[in-house]
């Protein structure tokens, strides 16, 4: 073993003398024979121990097989900056830029506020057209009779119950919707049984019983206190609106015809492409004009203008409530359709009774 010359000296002879491989760059040093061969080690175990200690580097992967030739120098590939492929899709989905803590989700209302726009979107022409159709059905069936009026009224009450829960961000809420709708049906049955002269007692009695029933059901819930409180408020409000909509069944037929027609015209005028202030004024004037026109066909006469203007004002309030904070399309086609008519029901009963 002592007479054997290292690999490099056997090949290059005297040119190998004085050659120090440790002064070469790292890439060239890797291209040379590994140190165990330069020292003439034959035993693989001794070579492995030597290479593990050489300049503090670990050569375990290279000792799996004897090195017979210099390893090729690996080409340095320039690093390409990482560009997320889903950045455009995430931006379209409404997500914020990537952060260490994750992607922050912002709502459409928050984005509108950041961009200086109004976070309110009002129901468009299609919900207004549905409201007008439902209002005209109420106006047309009222003179026929109470049982004919019940058909569009039940549709109005069902849409009111469903839309209010979704407007408050609660979905699915099948139990609350079913409870509010059951209260509306109970009020309708009580009105048909008691008659118009006992309408206040039937409506208020049903409303009080349903508030108590809702309170008992929420107290039996195992949800956290905040969830139970929000569910209680939403259920009570939904039941109250659905029950109050029964005011059309309690009002005089002529008042129902005038008020429902005024609501239909006011909502259609409200969605015209006009400034907000001008649109409100035009809607109120249109409602008063519809009251005069329909009132002339009934016994109300010119008093229909007052009823029409009052019903139109309530309809605009309901329209504005359904426009709150970027609602979904489902909200526009439920609460946006029903709230204008439901909000006008008490005024139709009260003003109609005063003018009769």
MIDOKE-12024 format. One line per field, with one value per residue (C-alpha): z, y, x; residue number from 1. Coordinates in steps of 0.05 Angstrom, whole numbers, plus 32768, in hexadecimal, padded with zeros to 4 digits. Each point is the difference from the previous one (the first is absolute). Layout:
MIDOKE-12024
pz	(Z ...)
py	(Y ...)
px	(X ...)
seq	(NUM ...)
end
This chain:
MIDOKE-12024
pz	(8000 800E 7FBA 7FDE 7FE7 8003 7FC4 7FEA 8005 7FD8 7FC6 8000 801E 8017 7FEE 803C 8031 8028 7FEA 8037 7FEF 803B 7FE0 7FC3 7FFA 801B 7FBC 7FEB 8042 7FF7 7FBB 801E 8021 8045 803A 8014 7FBD 8003 8043 7FE4 802C 7FEA 8037 7FF4 804A 800A 7FC3 801B 8044 7FDF 7FD0 8037 8025 7FC4 8005 802A 7FC4 7FFD 7FC6 8014 7FBE 7FD8 8027 7FEA 7FC8 7FF2 7FD8 7FC0 7FDB 800E 8007 7FCD 8014 8008 7FD6 8027 7FEB 800D 8030 7FE3 802E 8016 7FE5 801C 7FC8 8025 800E 7FC9 8013 8049 7FED 7FD8 803A 802E 8029 8017 7FF1 801E 8045 8033 8028 7FC3 7FCE 801F 7FE5 7FF6 7FF1 7FC6 8031 801D 7FBA 7FED 803D 7FF0 7FB9 8018 7FE5 8024 8021 7FF0 7FC4 7FF5 7FE1 7FB5 7FCD 8005 804B 7FF7 7FC8 802D 8037 7FCF 7FE8 8048 8011 7FC4 8015 8045 7FE1 7FCF 8030 803A 7FE1 7FF0 8048 803B 7FEA 7FBC 8023 802B 7FC4 7FEF 804A 8013 7FC9 801C 8046 7FEB 7FDA 803A 8032 7FD3 7FEB 8046 8018 7FC3 8007 8046 7FE7 801C 7FCE 8003 8036 7FEE 8046 8008 7FBB 800D 8044 7FE4 7FC6 802F 8029 7FC1 7FED 8047 7FFB 7FBD 801D 803D 7FD4 7FD4 803D 8029 7FC7 7FF0 803C 802E 7FD6 8035 8034 7FCF 7FE7 8043 8022 7FCC 8003 804C 7FFF 7FCC 8025 803E 7FD8 7FE0 8043 801D 7FC4 8003 804B 7FF2 7FCC 8010 7FD6 801E 801E 7FC6 7FCC 8029 8007 7FB6 7FEE 8030 7FE4 7FB8 800D 8026 7FCA 7FC8 8022 800F 7FB7 7FE6 8031 7FF4 7FB6 8012 8006 7FB7 8015 8039 7FD6 7FD5 7FB9 7FE2 802C 7FED 7FB6 8007 802E 7FDA 7FBE 801E 8019 7FBB 7FDE 8035 7FFC 7FB4 8002 8035 7FD3 7FC7 7FEF 8025 803A 8044 8017 7FBE 7FFE 8045 7FEE 7FBE 8024 8034 7FCA 7FD7 803D 800F 7FB7 8001 803F 7FDE 7FC2 8025 8035 7FCA 7FEE 8048 8037 801B 7FC8 8009 8044 7FDC 7FF5 804B 8005 7FC2 8018 8045 7FE3 7FCF 8038 8027 7FC1 7FF6 8048 7FF3 7FBE 8024 8036 7FCB 7FE2 803E 7FF9 7FBE 8008 7FD6 7FC4 802B 802F 7FC6 7FE7 8045 8030 7FC6 7FE5 8041 802F 7FDA 8002 8047 801C 7FE0 801D 8043 7FDE 7FCE 803A 802B 7FCB 7FDB 8040 800C 7FBA 7FFF)
py	(8000 802F 7FF4 8012 8048 8029 8001 8046 7FF4 7FBF 8026 8042 7FEF 803B 8032 7FE8 8015 803F 7FFE 8015 7FEE 8028 8043 7FF4 8017 7FD2 7FEA 7FEC 7FDE 7FD6 7FEC 7FE5 7FBC 7FFF 8005 7FB8 7FEB 8037 7FE5 7FB9 7FE1 7FBB 7FED 801B 800A 802A 8029 800D 8017 802F 801F 800E 8029 8024 804B 7FF1 7FE5 7FC1 7FD1 7FC8 7FFF 7FFC 7FC4 7FD0 7FE8 8009 803D 7FED 8042 8049 8013 8031 8048 8011 803A 803A 800C 8048 8003 8016 802C 7FDD 801F 7FE5 7FE4 800D 8049 8017 7FCD 8014 8049 7FF1 7FD8 803C 7FEB 802F 7FFA 7FC6 800C 7FD8 7FF6 7FEA 8020 8030 7FFD 8043 8009 8027 8035 8009 8005 8034 802A 7FFB 8017 803A 7FE1 7FF6 7FBB 7FFF 7FDD 8009 7FCC 8009 7FFF 7FB5 8000 8040 7FDF 7FC5 802F 8024 7FBE 7FEA 8044 7FFF 7FBA 801A 803C 7FD5 7FC9 802E 8013 7FB7 7FE9 7FED 7FB9 8018 8032 7FCA 7FE0 803A 8012 7FBB 8007 8044 7FE5 7FC5 802C 8031 7FC9 7FE3 8043 801D 7FC7 8004 804C 7FF6 7FCF 7FC2 7FC8 7FC9 8011 7FD0 7FFC 804B 800A 7FC8 801E 8046 7FE6 7FD6 803F 8024 7FC7 8000 804B 7FF5 7FC9 802B 803B 7FD5 7FE4 8040 8030 8045 8020 7FD6 8006 8024 7FCB 7FC7 801E 8017 7FBF 7FD6 802C 7FFC 7FB4 7FF8 802C 7FD6 7FBF 801A 8013 7FBB 7FDD 802A 7FF4 7FB5 8008 7FE7 8034 8036 803E 802E 7FD0 7FF7 804B 800E 7FC6 801A 8046 7FE8 7FCF 8033 8035 7FD0 7FE7 8047 8016 7FC2 8008 804B 7FF2 7FE2 8049 7FFC 7FCB 802D 8040 8015 7FE5 8046 8013 7FC1 800F 8047 7FF0 7FC3 8026 803B 7FD2 7FE0 8043 801D 7FC6 8003 804B 7FF7 7FD4 8032 8019 8042 801F 7FE6 803F 8009 7FB6 8004 803D 7FE1 7FC0 8025 8029 7FC2 7FDC 803B 8002 7FB6 800B 8035 7FD6 7FC0 8027 801F 7FBA 7FF3 8024 8020 8034 8035 7FE5 7FCA 8032 8002 7FB4 7FF7 8031 7FDF 7FBA 8017 801D 7FBF 7FDA 802B 7FF0 7FB6 8007 8023 7FCB 7FCA 8027 7FFC 7FF2 7FDB 7FCB 7FC2 7FF2 7FD4 803B 802C 7FCC 7FF3 803A 8031 7FE8 7FF6 8037 803B 7FDF 7FE5 8044 8022 7FD0 8023 8044 7FE4 7FE6 803E 8036 7FD8 7FFA 804B 8012 7FCE)
px	(8000 803A 801E 7FBF 7FFD 7FC1 7FD2 8014 804B 7FFB 7FDF 8025 8043 802A 7FCB 7FD9 8035 7FEF 7FB8 7FD0 7FB7 7FE4 8014 7FD5 7FB8 7FCB 7FE7 8047 800D 7FC2 801A 8041 8006 7FE4 8032 7FFD 801E 8035 8019 8001 7FCB 7FEC 7FD0 7FBA 7FF1 803F 7FEF 7FBA 8019 8033 7FCE 7FCD 8034 801E 7FF0 7FC2 7FD9 7FD5 800E 7FD2 7FDA 8040 801C 7FC9 802F 804B 8011 8023 7FFE 7FF6 7FB7 7FE7 7FF8 7FB7 7FE9 7FE4 7FB8 7FE9 7FC7 7FBD 7FD6 7FC0 7FC1 7FBF 7FD6 7FBF 800A 7FD2 7FCB 8005 7FF8 7FC2 7FE4 8006 803C 8035 804A 8027 801C 8026 7FC0 7FD8 7FD1 7FCF 7FB9 7FDE 7FB7 7FE3 7FE8 8046 801E 7FCC 8012 804A 7FF2 7FD4 7FC0 7FBE 7FFA 7FB6 7FE2 7FB5 7FD3 7FFD 7FC8 7FF1 7FF0 7FD9 7FD8 7FF1 7FE9 7FD4 7FE1 7FF3 7FE3 7FD2 7FE9 7FEE 7FDD 7FD9 7FEA 7FEC 7FBC 7FF2 8001 802A 800D 8019 802D 801F 8024 8030 8003 801C 8034 8014 8005 802C 8030 8002 8013 8037 801D 8007 802C 802E 8002 801D 8034 7FDE 7FFB 7FEA 7FCD 7FC8 7FE4 7FFC 7FE1 7FCD 7FEF 7FF6 7FD6 7FD6 7FF2 7FE9 7FD2 7FE4 7FF2 7FDC 7FD4 7FF0 7FED 7FD3 7FDF 7FF9 7FF0 801B 7FE0 802B 803F 802C 7FF3 800E 8041 801B 7FEB 8023 803E 8004 7FF7 8037 8031 7FF6 8007 8040 801C 7FF3 801F 803F 8007 8000 8037 8046 8023 802D 7FDF 8012 7FE3 7FC1 7FF6 800A 7FD2 7FCB 8001 7FFE 7FC7 7FD6 800B 7FF0 7FC1 7FEA 8008 7FDC 7FC7 7FFA 7FFA 7FBC 7FEA 7FEB 7FCD 7FE8 7FFA 7FC5 8003 8002 803B 8024 7FF7 8019 803A 801A 7FFC 8025 8038 8007 8007 802E 8031 8002 800E 8036 802B 8002 8046 7FFA 8027 7FEA 7FDC 7FDC 7FEE 7FE0 7FD7 7FEA 7FEC 7FD6 7FDD 7FF3 7FE3 7FD2 7FEB 7FF1 7FD7 7FD7 7FF6 7FEB 7FDB 7FD5 7FE9 7FEC 7FDB 8040 8003 8035 8010 8026 8038 8010 7FFB 802B 8036 8002 8004 8036 802A 7FFD 8011 803E 8015 7FF9 8026 8039 8004 8007 803A 802C 804B 8009 7FC9 8000 7FD4 7FD4 7FF3 7FEB 7FCE 7FE3 8007 8006 7FBE 7FD9 8017 7FE1 7FBC 8006 8016 7FC4 7FCC 7FF5 7FF9 7FCE 7FD5 8006 7FF8 7FCB 7FD8 8006 7FEA 7FC6)
seq	(1 2 3 4 5 6 7 8 9 10 11 12 13 14 15 16 17 18 19 20 21 22 23 24 25 26 27 28 29 30 31 32 33 34 35 36 37 38 39 40 41 42 43 44 45 46 47 48 49 50 51 52 53 54 55 56 57 58 59 60 61 62 63 64 65 66 67 68 69 70 71 72 73 74 75 76 77 78 79 80 81 82 83 84 85 86 87 88 89 90 91 92 93 94 95 96 97 98 99 100 101 102 103 104 105 106 107 108 109 110 111 112 113 114 115 116 117 118 119 120 121 122 123 124 125 126 127 128 129 130 131 132 133 134 135 136 137 138 139 140 141 142 143 144 145 146 147 148 149 150 151 152 153 154 155 156 157 158 159 160 161 162 163 164 165 166 167 168 169 170 171 172 173 174 175 176 177 178 179 180 181 182 183 184 185 186 187 188 189 190 191 192 193 194 195 196 197 198 199 200 201 202 203 204 205 206 207 208 209 210 211 212 213 214 215 216 217 218 219 220 221 222 223 224 225 226 227 228 229 230 231 232 233 234 235 236 237 238 239 240 241 242 243 244 245 246 247 248 249 250 251 252 253 254 255 256 257 258 259 260 261 262 263 264 265 266 267 268 269 270 271 272 273 274 275 276 277 278 279 280 281 282 283 284 285 286 287 288 289 290 291 292 293 294 295 296 297 298 299 300 301 302 303 304 305 306 307 308 309 310 311 312 313 314 315 316 317 318 319 320 321 322 323 324 325 326 327 328 329 330 331 332 333 334 335 336 337 338 339 340 341 342 343 344 345 346 347 348 349 350 351 352 353 354 355 356)
end
